[in-house]
Amino acid sequence: MHADWTSLVTLASGFEADITIALLEAHDIPAERDGNDTVGIFGPGFQGATSRGVTILVPAKRLAEAQAILAEPRELPDDVLPE
């Protein structure tokens, strides 16, 4: 971990972590998964829940901005929802 980075959130699965990182990066906030090697019981390709979760790290100076982005309510566009 970079010395000036801090923990933003711990999520249950690698999939959730990857989506969260993509969201933050779409807002120009650098983000990384922690390096705790949580691969689940099915190996490194496993994206389900892990016993320790997956922590997202962001630069400390961008923490408040990242928290605000995660707090924003999100809705799917109408054309994505089934009729």
C-alpha positions as CSV (number, residue, x, y, z in Angstrom):
1,M,0.0,0.0,0.0
2,H,1.1,3.5,-0.7
3,A,2.0,5.4,2.5
4,D,-0.5,8.2,1.7
5,W,-3.4,5.9,0.8
6,T,-6.2,5.0,3.2
7,S,-9.0,2.4,3.5
8,L,-12.3,3.6,2.0
9,V,-14.5,0.5,2.4
10,T,-14.4,-3.3,2.8
11,L,-16.7,-5.2,0.5
12,A,-17.8,-8.8,0.6
13,S,-16.5,-9.9,-2.8
14,G,-14.0,-9.2,-5.4
15,F,-16.7,-8.5,-7.9
16,E,-18.1,-5.7,-5.8
17,A,-14.6,-4.3,-5.3
18,D,-13.9,-4.3,-9.0
19,I,-17.2,-2.4,-9.7
20,T,-16.5,0.1,-7.0
21,I,-13.0,0.7,-8.3
22,A,-14.4,1.3,-11.8
23,L,-16.9,3.8,-10.4
24,L,-14.2,5.7,-8.6
25,E,-11.9,5.7,-11.6
26,A,-14.7,7.0,-13.7
27,H,-14.7,10.0,-11.4
28,D,-10.8,10.3,-11.7
29,I,-10.2,9.0,-8.3
30,P,-7.4,6.4,-8.2
31,A,-8.3,3.3,-6.3
32,E,-6.8,-0.1,-5.6
33,R,-7.8,-3.4,-3.9
34,D,-5.8,-4.3,-0.8
35,G,-3.1,-6.9,-1.3
36,N,-4.4,-9.4,1.2
37,D,-4.6,-12.2,-1.4
38,T,-8.2,-13.1,-0.8
39,V,-8.9,-15.6,-3.6
40,G,-11.8,-17.5,-2.1
41,I,-12.0,-21.2,-1.9
42,F,-12.2,-21.7,-5.7
43,G,-8.9,-20.0,-6.7
44,P,-7.8,-16.7,-8.1
45,G,-10.6,-16.4,-10.6
46,F,-13.2,-16.6,-7.9
47,Q,-15.2,-13.3,-7.5
48,G,-17.6,-14.3,-4.8
49,A,-17.6,-13.5,-1.1
50,T,-14.5,-14.1,1.0
51,S,-14.1,-14.5,4.7
52,R,-12.1,-11.3,5.1
53,G,-13.7,-9.2,2.4
54,V,-11.8,-6.9,-0.1
55,T,-10.8,-3.5,1.0
56,I,-10.7,-0.6,-1.4
57,L,-7.9,2.0,-0.9
58,V,-7.8,5.6,-2.1
59,P,-5.4,8.5,-1.7
60,A,-6.0,10.0,1.8
61,K,-6.5,13.4,0.3
62,R,-9.3,12.1,-1.9
63,L,-11.1,10.1,0.9
64,A,-14.0,12.5,1.5
65,E,-14.6,12.8,-2.3
66,A,-14.6,9.0,-2.7
67,Q,-17.0,8.6,0.3
68,A,-19.4,11.2,-1.3
69,I,-19.4,9.3,-4.6
70,L,-20.2,6.0,-2.9
71,A,-23.0,7.7,-0.9
72,E,-24.8,9.0,-4.1
73,P,-27.9,7.1,-4.9
74,R,-27.8,5.2,-8.2
75,E,-30.6,4.2,-10.5
76,L,-30.5,2.1,-13.7
77,P,-31.6,3.8,-16.9
78,D,-35.1,3.0,-18.0
79,D,-33.9,1.1,-21.0
80,V,-32.1,-1.3,-18.8
81,L,-35.0,-2.4,-16.7
82,P,-37.3,-5.2,-17.9
83,E,-40.8,-4.3,-18.9
